[in-house]
Amino acid sequence: MIEEFVKATLAQDVGRGDLYALVEPSVDATAKIIAKSDGVMAGAEYINVLAKLENFEIKWNKNDSQIFSKGDVLATLRGTSHILLKIERTLLNMLLHASSIATLTKKYADIVEPYGVKLLDTRKTRPLLRVFEKYATRCGGAVNHRMGLDDSLMIKDTHHKTIKDLKSYIQKARKVIPFTSKIEVEVEDFEMAKVAFAAGADIVMCDNMTPLQVEEIVKYRDENFSHILLEASGNISFETIEGYAKTGVDAISSGSLIHQANWIDLSMKID
């Protein structure tokens, strides 16, 4: 899967061929990837595949998930000038995109870590980039939520409109979905949460609630259904996430890890 992604990414940039290579013969060359801002490393797994496909050497000074500072040399490259210049933008785009997501994710992860809460990403990813972007959140310290509709059964607000009796639906679902698949139910208030607990959900997601509302549900869960996991979600931002981490939920999911990540600054310099 990674190899196919890397090939397609490079092909998009190269097109029918790099016109630079038509002018001068290729020579041996080295280059450095330099951080021009602070960040968290992500993308090495993909760039290692690029190096193998395009036959250049890369030596990493930082590994995925490691913190780097402005001025650090993240990697050194060795190959021909034609190859290094051909792959420059593809390499930087993958490294920038992944590291930017990892950098923001680490800021969120550092906030919730003292409370023992798992930080989750969401399915709010760019089309065809889900695997890549969720890999980047892992590098930043998050745990992946479901990868797709086939991962676990989540009953969201739109699904509730089609379900007459939640308990009966979950009982039926247990007979047809894979044995290892969990069932998660999204709820909007305390009364819906009580119904989801009684219906036999594995996970209950408190969506778009205040921390005080979530605290009430956590207390009820702890006293009556301690085996059921609780997740908080819905417009959770960098400014509000600590309030939710204090409630006692097991996990907090936020699409912001991906769609609010601003690109950091990296560059490649030929020696």
C-alpha positions as CSV (number, residue, x, y, z in Angstrom):
1,M,0.0,0.0,0.0
2,I,2.8,2.4,0.9
3,E,4.7,1.6,-2.3
4,E,1.6,2.2,-4.5
5,F,1.1,5.6,-2.7
6,V,4.7,6.7,-3.2
7,K,4.7,5.7,-6.9
8,A,1.5,7.6,-7.6
9,T,2.8,10.7,-5.7
10,L,6.0,10.7,-7.6
11,A,4.3,10.1,-10.9
12,Q,2.0,13.1,-10.3
13,D,5.1,15.4,-10.0
14,V,7.3,13.9,-12.7
15,G,4.7,13.5,-15.4
16,R,6.4,12.5,-18.7
17,G,9.9,13.2,-17.3
18,D,12.0,15.9,-15.6
19,L,13.0,18.4,-18.2
20,Y,16.1,19.3,-16.2
21,A,17.6,16.0,-17.0
22,L,17.5,16.6,-20.7
23,V,20.0,19.4,-20.5
24,E,23.1,18.3,-18.5
25,P,24.5,14.8,-17.7
26,S,23.9,13.4,-14.2
27,V,26.7,13.6,-11.6
28,D,27.1,12.2,-8.1
29,A,25.5,14.4,-5.5
30,T,24.7,14.7,-1.8
31,A,21.9,16.7,-0.1
32,K,20.6,17.5,3.4
33,I,17.0,17.8,4.7
34,I,17.1,20.8,7.1
35,A,14.4,21.8,9.6
36,K,13.6,25.5,9.4
37,S,11.1,25.3,12.3
38,D,10.5,23.0,15.3
39,G,8.5,19.9,14.9
40,V,7.9,16.2,15.3
41,M,9.2,13.8,12.7
42,A,6.9,11.7,10.5
43,G,7.2,10.3,7.0
44,A,10.4,8.2,7.2
45,E,8.5,4.9,6.4
46,Y,7.3,6.4,3.1
47,I,10.5,8.1,2.2
48,N,12.5,4.9,2.7
49,V,10.3,3.3,0.1
50,L,10.9,6.2,-2.2
51,A,14.7,5.8,-1.7
52,K,14.4,2.1,-2.6
53,L,12.3,2.8,-5.7
54,E,14.5,5.6,-7.0
55,N,17.9,4.1,-5.9
56,F,19.3,6.8,-3.7
57,E,20.7,6.5,-0.1
58,I,19.2,8.2,2.9
59,K,20.6,8.4,6.4
60,W,18.2,9.6,9.1
61,N,19.4,11.7,12.0
62,K,15.9,11.7,13.4
63,N,13.4,8.9,13.4
64,D,9.6,9.0,13.2
65,S,8.0,10.4,16.4
66,Q,11.2,12.2,17.5
67,I,11.2,15.9,18.2
68,F,13.4,18.2,16.1
69,S,14.5,21.8,16.4
70,K,15.0,24.6,13.9
71,G,18.4,24.1,12.2
72,D,18.6,20.3,12.7
73,V,19.7,18.2,9.8
74,L,17.0,15.5,9.6
75,A,18.6,13.4,7.0
76,T,21.4,13.2,4.4
77,L,20.9,11.9,0.9
78,R,23.3,10.5,-1.6
79,G,22.6,9.7,-5.3
80,T,22.8,11.2,-8.7
81,S,21.9,14.8,-9.3
82,H,19.1,13.8,-11.7
83,I,17.5,11.5,-9.1
84,L,17.9,13.8,-6.1
85,L,16.4,16.8,-8.0
86,K,13.6,14.6,-9.4
87,I,12.4,13.4,-6.0
88,E,13.0,16.6,-4.1
89,R,9.4,17.9,-4.0
90,T,7.8,14.5,-3.6
91,L,10.1,13.8,-0.6
92,L,9.5,17.2,1.0
93,N,5.7,17.1,0.5
94,M,5.4,13.7,2.2
95,L,7.7,14.7,5.0
96,L,6.1,18.1,5.5
97,H,2.5,16.8,5.4
98,A,3.2,14.0,7.9
99,S,5.4,15.9,10.2
100,S,3.0,18.8,10.4
101,I,0.2,16.5,11.5
102,A,2.5,14.8,13.9
103,T,3.6,18.1,15.3
104,L,0.1,19.3,16.1
105,T,-0.9,15.9,17.4
106,K,2.0,15.9,19.9
107,K,0.7,19.2,21.3
108,Y,-2.7,17.6,22.0
109,A,-1.2,14.3,23.3
110,D,1.0,16.2,25.8
111,I,-2.1,17.8,27.3
112,V,-4.1,14.6,27.8
113,E,-1.3,12.3,28.7
114,P,-1.2,13.2,32.5
115,Y,-4.9,12.1,32.7
116,G,-4.4,8.6,31.2
117,V,-6.8,9.4,28.3
118,K,-6.2,8.0,24.8
119,L,-6.1,10.6,22.0
120,L,-7.9,9.4,18.9
121,D,-8.0,10.7,15.3
122,T,-11.1,10.5,13.2
123,R,-12.3,9.7,9.6
124,K,-12.1,13.4,8.7
125,T,-9.2,12.9,6.4
126,R,-8.4,14.2,2.9
127,P,-9.7,11.9,0.2
128,L,-7.3,9.0,-0.5
129,L,-4.9,10.1,2.2
130,R,-6.5,8.3,5.2
131,V,-3.8,5.7,5.8
132,F,-1.0,8.3,5.4
133,E,-2.6,10.9,7.6
134,K,-3.5,8.4,10.3
135,Y,0.1,7.1,10.2
136,A,1.1,10.7,10.9
137,T,-1.1,11.0,14.0
138,R,0.4,7.9,15.4
139,C,3.8,9.4,15.0
140,G,2.5,12.4,17.1
141,G,1.2,10.2,19.9
142,A,-2.4,9.5,18.9
143,V,-4.2,6.1,18.7
144,N,-6.1,5.4,15.5
145,H,-9.8,5.4,15.6
146,R,-11.5,3.2,13.0
147,M,-10.0,3.3,9.5
148,G,-13.3,2.8,7.8
149,L,-16.9,1.5,7.9
150,D,-15.6,-2.0,7.9
151,D,-13.5,-1.5,11.1
152,S,-16.2,-1.4,13.8
153,L,-19.9,-0.6,13.8
154,M,-20.6,3.0,14.9
155,I,-24.2,4.1,15.3
156,K,-24.2,7.8,14.7
157,D,-27.0,10.4,14.8
158,T,-27.9,9.7,11.2
159,H,-28.2,6.0,11.9
160,H,-30.4,6.5,14.9
161,K,-33.0,7.9,12.5
162,T,-33.3,4.5,10.9
163,I,-33.3,2.4,14.1
164,K,-36.6,1.9,16.0
165,D,-35.2,-0.1,18.9
166,L,-31.5,0.2,19.7
167,K,-31.2,-2.9,21.9
168,S,-32.8,-5.1,19.3
169,Y,-30.6,-3.7,16.6
170,I,-27.4,-4.4,18.6
171,Q,-28.6,-7.9,19.4
172,K,-29.1,-8.5,15.7
173,A,-25.8,-6.9,14.8
174,R,-23.9,-9.2,17.2
175,K,-25.0,-12.1,15.0
176,V,-23.8,-10.8,11.7
177,I,-20.7,-8.5,12.3
178,P,-17.3,-10.1,12.9
179,F,-16.8,-11.5,16.4
180,T,-13.9,-9.1,17.1
181,S,-15.7,-6.0,15.9
182,K,-16.9,-3.5,18.6
183,I,-20.1,-1.6,18.5
184,E,-20.0,2.1,19.4
185,V,-23.0,4.3,19.9
186,E,-23.0,8.1,19.6
187,V,-25.2,9.9,22.1
188,E,-26.2,13.5,22.5
189,D,-27.3,13.7,26.1
190,F,-27.6,11.8,29.4
191,E,-30.9,10.0,28.5
192,M,-29.5,8.7,25.2
193,A,-26.4,7.5,27.0
194,K,-28.5,5.5,29.5
195,V,-30.3,3.8,26.6
196,A,-27.0,3.0,24.9
197,F,-25.5,1.5,28.1
198,A,-28.6,-0.7,28.6
199,A,-28.7,-1.7,24.9
200,G,-25.2,-3.3,25.2
201,A,-22.9,-0.9,23.4
202,D,-19.1,-1.6,23.8
203,I,-18.3,2.1,23.5
204,V,-20.5,5.1,24.1
205,M,-19.4,8.4,22.4
206,C,-20.5,11.6,24.1
207,D,-20.9,13.9,21.1
208,N,-20.9,17.7,21.3
209,M,-21.5,17.8,25.1
210,T,-19.9,20.1,27.7
211,P,-17.4,18.7,30.1
212,L,-20.0,18.9,32.9
213,Q,-22.4,16.8,30.8
214,V,-19.7,14.2,30.1
215,E,-18.8,14.1,33.8
216,E,-22.4,13.1,34.7
217,I,-22.3,10.3,32.2
218,V,-18.9,9.1,33.4
219,K,-20.3,8.9,37.0
220,Y,-23.3,6.9,35.8
221,R,-21.1,4.6,33.8
222,D,-18.7,4.0,36.7
223,E,-21.6,3.1,39.0
224,N,-23.6,0.9,36.6
225,F,-21.7,-0.2,33.5
226,S,-18.0,0.0,34.4
227,H,-17.0,-2.4,31.5
228,I,-18.2,0.1,28.8
229,L,-15.7,2.5,27.3
230,L,-16.5,6.2,27.0
231,E,-15.3,8.6,24.3
232,A,-15.7,12.3,24.1
233,S,-16.0,13.9,20.6
234,G,-17.4,16.8,18.7
235,N,-15.7,20.2,18.1
236,I,-12.9,19.5,20.6
237,S,-10.1,21.9,20.2
238,F,-6.6,22.6,21.6
239,E,-8.2,25.1,23.9
240,T,-10.9,22.8,25.3
241,I,-9.4,19.3,25.3
242,E,-8.0,19.4,28.8
243,G,-11.4,20.1,30.2
244,Y,-12.6,16.8,28.6
245,A,-9.5,14.9,29.7
246,K,-10.4,15.7,33.3
247,T,-13.9,14.2,33.1
248,G,-12.7,10.6,33.3
249,V,-13.5,9.4,29.8
250,D,-11.3,6.7,28.3
251,A,-10.6,8.5,25.0
252,I,-11.1,11.8,23.2
253,S,-11.3,12.0,19.4
254,S,-10.6,15.1,17.4
255,G,-10.6,15.8,13.7
256,S,-8.4,18.8,14.4
257,L,-5.3,16.7,14.6
258,I,-5.4,16.5,10.8
259,H,-7.6,19.2,9.4
260,Q,-6.2,22.0,11.6
261,A,-2.5,21.1,11.1
262,N,-0.5,24.0,9.5
263,W,2.6,23.1,7.5
264,I,5.9,23.5,9.3
265,D,9.0,24.5,7.3
266,L,11.6,22.0,5.9
267,S,13.9,22.3,2.9
268,M,16.4,20.2,0.9
269,K,19.8,21.6,0.1
270,I,22.2,20.1,-2.4
271,D,25.8,20.1,-1.1
